[in-house]
């Protein structure tokens, strides 16, 4: 990375509060061009909130966010970003075909009241092909399986030819076979030189692609580094906490406390 | 009076024009409302618009314009309440609905107007429409159709997935308010045709009908507009001919015709969905034993030593190489090995 090539994501001392309650605190995160970063952590650790903060869906209560070197408030080149939300948004009250949903991802590069150009159509076709849904392109999204709907959302983000991808739990609720299909699509992104920030509960087949793991705990970054140093060899991909931790403050009877403090002496 | 004479009457021509434009515009907005699961929003705006009509009757201004104004304000209020209120948004909407209806009836009474005057707006009176009103209806309807079709990519994206739309740089709140304003305008446009209390039917029923058969958004939108136009023009004509025998009001006839169209397409939609479910391939067979369901047409012959496909010994049986994969005869079909 040279000085003329600012990092795609740069967050300094970021904090997010939801309803007055702090959810993220003291987050420093810089993602460099071409990096594949996995945000890991337990439920409620703030990993999804961090992605939502990075995309502007959750306002920062503190800190400074820059995307491609531009302060977020002045950021307008949205076509450089591809966002893949959790799968819930794929179906709506009116039928929509796979192609139509993917086409909406091209809006970042289209002007108002202009029809699709040849380049737009090509990008949409390529995006559908990359996720392997060419034969389902005219089918209604709601008739697809969960894993296929997830691939539609990835294709939608792809259609705008972005440089930076944010994916919120793309593998949640997807069986191992389809996780592998998703991983292949992500590998193709990585091979193109895209920067990827991905939230995951379990990595599964994505693991070999990950350059860097950021483990969240209690709204802070607990670990930031290579995956191999962090994940234990049993292949258990949950954030491996060495000590037992819960979000509920530990409540114990006074006698119990007395007992446990005496135990070492016994 | 013969049918030709009936259609040559100026009031009938005005009514047909108003019905055509209303029938095209109302389902166009309705599609976006249904997509956002706000099918009853048109109904709510209609209730609020009753107050607008009453204010027009009280002050002597044109009830059409006061209705447009109050309906737009009400629609924006509904949208903002919906956006802010997460859990009890529908309760807040209900408050606005009934406030609008009660306010309208009360103001009409204060103004000394009879209930019959208000009823024209509640249940429609398309045959009494003036030529000035026809022009206003056509202009407003054309505006609604133009925006709904012209900005379809943006409106579709925002309604489909607001969060994605925001990260794509679209001004989600602006588009949401735009749909609310368009809904308010088409409610007041349809007010003269089917009436404020039935307006939501013209916005929602054609959409419900067209989505029985459509697989894409574009088809749903186009078909809903065609069905809406057919229902409102057809309903008006039926009511006109029926009026030789009985006192048939056009508004309810239009709505009932739209519902009849839904009743006809619904079983077809059920059958189509059932068929597509039955045709969906199963891919959960055990590995190494997939029943042949891939797409290379039906077998025109039985695989055998003389069929021309290369034979491969596979454990205790023979597979035949077929289009790059191996078929093993198994009863009436072939397994993939």
Contacts between the chains, C-beta under 8 A, distances in Angstrom:
chain1	res1	chain2	res2	distance
A	55	B	167	4.8
A	56	B	166	7.2
A	56	B	167	6.9
A	57	B	163	5.8
A	57	B	166	6.4
A	57	B	167	6.9
A	76	B	169	6.9
A	78	B	167	7.0
A	78	B	168	5.6
A	78	B	169	3.2
A	79	B	169	7.8
A	81	B	167	6.2
A	83	B	163	7.6
A	83	B	164	5.8
A	83	B	167	3.9
A	83	B	168	7.5
A	85	B	161	6.8
A	85	B	163	5.4
A	85	B	164	5.8
A	89	B	160	7.2
A	89	B	161	4.0
A	89	B	163	6.8
A	89	B	164	6.6
A	90	B	161	7.9
A	92	B	35	5.1
A	92	B	36	7.3
A	92	B	37	7.5
A	92	B	159	6.6
A	92	B	160	5.3
A	92	B	161	8.0
A	93	B	34	4.8
A	93	B	35	4.9
A	93	B	36	6.7
A	93	B	37	4.7
A	93	B	39	7.6
A	94	B	31	6.0
A	94	B	34	5.5
A	94	B	35	4.1
A	94	B	207	6.9
A	94	B	211	5.8
A	94	B	217	5.8
A	94	B	220	5.2
A	95	B	211	5.4
A	95	B	214	5.5
A	95	B	215	5.5
A	95	B	216	6.4
A	95	B	217	6.6
A	95	B	220	5.8
A	96	B	156	7.4
A	96	B	160	6.4
A	96	B	216	6.5
A	96	B	217	4.4
A	97	B	215	5.8
A	97	B	216	3.9
A	97	B	217	7.2
A	99	B	216	7.6
A	100	B	156	7.0
A	100	B	216	5.7
A	100	B	217	5.1
A	100	B	218	6.7
A	101	B	160	6.6
A	103	B	153	7.2
A	104	B	153	6.7
A	104	B	156	6.1
A	104	B	157	3.9
A	104	B	160	6.3
A	104	B	161	7.7
A	104	B	164	7.6
A	104	B	165	7.7
A	104	B	168	7.8
A	105	B	164	7.8
A	105	B	168	7.2
A	107	B	153	6.0
A	107	B	154	6.6
A	107	B	157	5.6
A	107	B	165	7.8
A	107	B	168	5.5
A	107	B	170	6.7
A	108	B	168	4.9
A	108	B	169	6.0
A	110	B	153	6.9
A	112	B	151	7.4
A	112	B	154	7.4
A	113	B	150	5.4
A	113	B	151	7.3
A	138	B	215	6.7
A	138	B	216	7.0
A	139	B	215	6.4
A	140	B	215	4.5
A	140	B	216	7.3
A	143	B	215	8.0
A	143	B	276	6.6
A	143	B	280	7.6
A	153	B	164	7.9
A	156	B	164	7.1
A	160	B	168	7.2
A	166	B	167	7.6
